[in-house]
Amino acid sequence: MTVVRISDDALALACGADAVAAAFADAGCTVERVSSWGMHWLEPMVEIDGMGWGPVVPGDVAAILTGDSRKAIGCIADHPFIVRQQRLTFARAGKTRPLSQNDYSATGGWKGLNRARHLPRAQIIDEVIASGLRGRGGAGFPAGVKWRTVAEAPGERKYVVCNADEGDSGTFADRMLMEGDPYALIEGMAIAGLAVGACKGFIYVRSEYPHAIAKLRAAIAGCPWVIAPFEIEVRVGAGAYVCGEETSLLNSLEGRRGEVRAKPPLPAIEGLFGCPTVVNNVLTLAAVPHILAEGGSATYAALGLDR
């Protein structure tokens, strides 16, 4: 039986991916809903045995199955858009089913967390510092330095907060990660919690991302025993642009008006509910499993330009 892979990314859905999937199912095919490769201009894109077609409408199904479609794009992995990229955070994009733990584990998932559990907390932080990982939300502050500040701050309770309030116009990388590879974010948060001594984390997602919210909640519900004793809760923002700023976000999490707090104190010292708090962007936290998985801090530090 022909296995057809079609993205269930929000953009693919908006372009009619569900109707295309239903048409292939009616034609007797097995349909797998996977993450998006990121070639949005080709959505809905169809993949069969590594070969791609797009953008596809239900009326194209017969021609694709008989090999007569003019929408063929060849081997997806060899597409000019893909072949020139070196993907780490998005290494699973287009290749795995977002909520399949089997797919996640088979592609290196949970290796970073499993290794981190056998390391002293200080060594986890040292490896993140050595990697050169900086805040991917725009500020560019060294992530490991922030973690070390929280780890060394006095306090019985500490938190990890993921800033997923991706409010800037035309941005969608956080959404793609949360919808397509939610376990990577969960694993990164669990590693952060282990490193700084936090028992709970919050993902603050903008309300305009209903598909990401649903994926995250389903993924969290499906792996509590994997990340235990760390606990993660998804909180939905009300669409206020200012809550993309970390202190406004913390106010909103506390049920208060989303307004910027004066600094000092820094959130790392006095953050959520007055406790030391790590606040990192989605892509920052999702990069952590790769860094910890094979002790690859030096490899990660060698990527990119300058710092």
N, C-alpha and C positions, 0 to 999 in steps of 0.2 A: 504494500500500500504506500502511495506517495505521501511523504511527510512534508508539509508546507509550513514555513515559519513566517509569521507576520507580527509586527510590533504591536504592542498595546500601549505604547507611549501616547500621552495626551494629544500631541500634534497628529500622530497617525490616526487616532480615533476621530479627531476633528476633520480629517481628510477622507474618512469613510472606511477605515480599516475593518470595522466590525462587519460591514456589509460584504467586503471582499472575503473575509474569513468565512462567513456563512455560505458564500457561493462555492468556495473550495470544499467545505464540508458537505454541501449538497451534491458535489461532484464525486463524493466518495473518498476524499483525501483526509488524512489525519492532520489537523491543524494545531500547531504549537504557537502560543503567544509569547513572544520574547521581547527583550529590550530593543531600543532603537540603535541602529548603527550611527545615527547622527546626520545622515544625508537627508535632511528634511524635505528638500525639493523633490525627492523621489518617493515620498510617502503618499499613499500606502505602498510600501515596498514588499515584495514577495521573494522568499529565498527557498530554493529547492536544491539540495545537494551542493550547497555553496554557491550556486548561480543565482543571479538576481534579476528581477524585473520591476520597473516602476516608472512613473506612478501608475498604479493598477486600479481599474474599476471592475465591478462584477462581470461586465461584459467581456473582459479580457481573459477570463478563466479558461475557457475552452481552447483558445489559441495558445496559451501558455502550456497547457497540458499536452498539446499535440506538437509543440515546438515551432509553431508558426507565428509567434508574437513578435511584433516589431519593437516591443518595449524592453527587450533583453538588454542588460547592461554588462553581461559577462560575469566572471568570478568576482564576487564582492570584495574579497580580501585583496584583489589586485587592482581595484578601482583607484584612479589617481588621487582621489580625495583621501583614501584610506592608506595606501601604500607609503605615502610620504610622512605618515605620522608615527610617533613612538608613544603608544598609549600605556599609561600606568593606572591612573585613577579610573579611566574609562576602558580598561583592558577587556572587560566583560561585555561592553556595549555591543548589542546585536547578536551575542553568542549564547546568552543564558536566559532562562526563564526567571523573571525577577523574584518570585516567591518560592523557588525551588531550592531547598537546602542541599539537595543532592548536587545540583548544578554549581552552587556556590562552593561547596566543599571540594568538588572535583576540579575546580579552577583555583585552588589555593586558599579558599576561604577558611577562616578561623586559625590559620597557621600563626599569624601575628599574635593573636590573643593567647593561644596555647603556649607559645614561646615566652610571652611576657609574664605568664603566671609562674614561670620558673626563674625569673630574674628579680633581683632587688629593685624596689621602686626607683631608687636613685639611678640605677643603670638604665631603666626604661627612659627616664627623662634625659639622661646623658646621650642616649642614642638618638632621641628626637632632636636634641640640640645639635649633635654632630651632623645630622642629616641636612641642616640648614633650612628645614621646613619653616616657612613664614606664613602668616595669616593670608589666606587666599580670598578673604572678603574685601581686600583693598588696602588695609592699613599696613600689611607687610611686617607686622611685629613677629619676632621669633617665637614660634609656638612653644618650644621647649623651655624657654626662659619664663614664659607665662605659667607653664605647668609647674616649674620649680618654685615660683613665687607662691602658688597656691599650696603646694606640698609642704612648704616650710612655714606657712602662715598658721598661727595658733587657732584652734577651733575644733570642736567635736564633730560638727557637721560641715561637709563640703559638697559642692555640686559641680556638675559638668553641664553646660548649656550650649546647645547647638543653635546658632543663628541661621535659620532657614527662611528668613523674611526677605526673600530675593525680590526687592521692589524696584530696582533700576530698570528703565525702559530697555527692551530688547535682550534682557538677560534670561538665560534658561538652563545654564549648566547645572545649578543646584537641583532644579526640577528634574532634569534628565537622570541625575545620579539617584535621587530619592525614588523615582518611579522605576528605574531600570536596574538598580543595584543597591537596594535598601540595606541588605545585610552588611555591606562594606561600611556604611555610616554607623550602623549599630556596633560593629566590631571596633571601629575607631573610637567610639565613645566609651566602650567598655574598657579599652586599653587606657584611655585617659583617666577614667575613674579609678582603675587599678593603680596608676602611677601617682595620683595625687591623694588617694585615700578617700574618694567620694563614693557614696553608696547609691546615689540617684542622679539621673540625668534627665534633662528636658530638651525636646526638639520643638522650637518655636517656628511654626510654619504659617505662612500667609494664607488667608482664607481662599485666595484665588487659585490655590493648588489642590482641589478636591481629590484628584487621582493620586497625587503624592501622599496626601494625608491617609487615604485608604490603604495604599501600599505599605506605608510605614507602620500603621497600626496592625495590619495583618502580619507583617514580618516580625514585629515585636511579640505579638501573641504566639507566634510559631517557634520562638527560640528562647523562652525565659530561662530554661535549664542550662542553655549554653553560656549565657552571660552572667548568671547568678554568681554572687549575690547582688550584682549591679542591677538596677532597675531603671527603665526608661519610660517616660511618659510624653506623649505628643500633645502639645498645646496649640490651639489655632488662634492666630491673630485676627483682628477685625479690619485689616486693610489699611492701617495707618502707616504711611511712609516713614514717619519718624521712628517707628519701632524697629527699623533696621539698624539704628544706632544702639549699641550694646546696653547702655544704662536705661534708655527708654524701654527696650525690650524687657529688661529685668523688672522695671516698674509694672509693665503690663502683665508679666508672669505672676506678680504678687497681687494682681487684681486692682492696681492703681492706674491713674491716668498715665498714658505713655508720654512722659516728658523727660528731657535730658537731665541727668543728675550732674551736680558739680563734682569735679575731681580735684584733689583727692577727697575721699579714699577711692582707690582703684577697686574694680570688681574682684580682682585677684585677692584683695585683702578683706574687703567688705562688699560682697555682691548680693546674690539672691538671698532674701530673708536675713540680710546682714552677715552672711557666712562667706568664707573664701570660695570663689567661683571661677572656674575656667569657662570663658566664652570664646568659642571658635566657630568659624564658618563651616558649612557642609563639606566643601572640598578640602579644607584643612584636615578635618577629622577623617575623611575617607582616604587620605594619603597615608595615614599612620599605619594601617595593617601591612602595607607594602614595605614600609621602612623596618618594621619589627619582624616580619615573617622570616627572613633569612639573615637577619643582622645586617641589612643592606644600607645602613646609614651612610657609609662612604660612597656607595654607588649612587644613592639618591643625591648626595651633596655634589657629585660630579656633573649632574645634569644642569641644563640651562646655561645662562650667561651670568658671570660675576656672582653676586649674591642672590 
